[in-house]
């Protein structure tokens, strides 16, 4: 069966899988941001803890994604087959770029500006909210962008543990040795990644303070 | 600082037996045996080579650094006995290139401490305009600009306006004109010297430029290797016989030297 024909006849199914994929990514990213950004903020003034947290996040990132999904399945409470396990794995993957960029964005600032802020009698919270955050926001956002692109890709593997999404087509196509079916998953996934990268990149440039 | 304690003396800033060692380097003393009294309305210029401890001494006043030994008094009270946020809001601070907030407009930069202090919007606006005129920047033209849209000299003027906005009694300045070209620099030095006389603030000014020290200072204190080696009025300073002072003065004597 040719590609165009397959896309045409399976429109509804591809669309549903794309939505399921987006849902997986959106939920995972929301959780990863809610953990990563506040965690990064608390690490600003704690160098030792910062190295440890970034180390753990780096190790998590080196685990092959398929293996991570596999490891999670037998775990009680967290594991099992399905969406919940997939979301946990995706959050673990997204955490490093978000955490790292939050820490870097909020600390790697002009020392003269930070010194002036302190010397003017700003409290630590005021320095964080009025100086570090506005000046570091584009770097934090760059981390979120990287994490989103990674998550869209890794989420295709979530189909292997029954979480659905565009990976369903890819695994099915591989099993059937049918390129059209593989591409029905791969092309929308690639387009999603490109769109997310472009949109978030645009936002990032808007927020950058020269 | 609204609740001023009654002053029985005119001493605004006092150092008593102050020592400072960088954290982790307790063997090497950055400052030792510093005792110094700075009177109300004086402009004391701290001079010395790089690494002589002048910036460290300045930062002890607003508690950006804490001494290893000794005591620092501001208006008769030990700085470690007062809230550091309150202390700092009563002390203006100007650094090289101004340390302006790049995401704030000129007006927002200048009005920052008043805003932190909870002034009303109208009062802040009036004060910002007043301060900008004081440093020679037309509010109409400059208020809405971002720091990157200013020249180095203009940024430095904004830095001074920002430090003065909440009407602090004390002004600390760390090589404020160090990054400027010689012409702009001389202009700002002269204007600033004039401003300092009119405002009657107590000013501590760090520089390694002796000409600048002579232009703006009412008193010159020289540091060498963490100790005070000279303390004199500008007209007396060049006549001192101390070896370090002679060496320092000699480096400014010849036109065309690296200092010029």
Interface residues (C-beta under 8 A of the other chain):
Chain A: X110 X112 X113 X115 X116 X117 X118 X119 X120 X121 X122 X123 X126 X130 X131 X134 X135 X209 X210
Chain B: X62 X64 X84 X85 X86 X87 X88 X89 X91 X93 X95 X96 X97 X98 X99 X100 X101 X102 X103 X112 X113 X116 X148 X162 X172
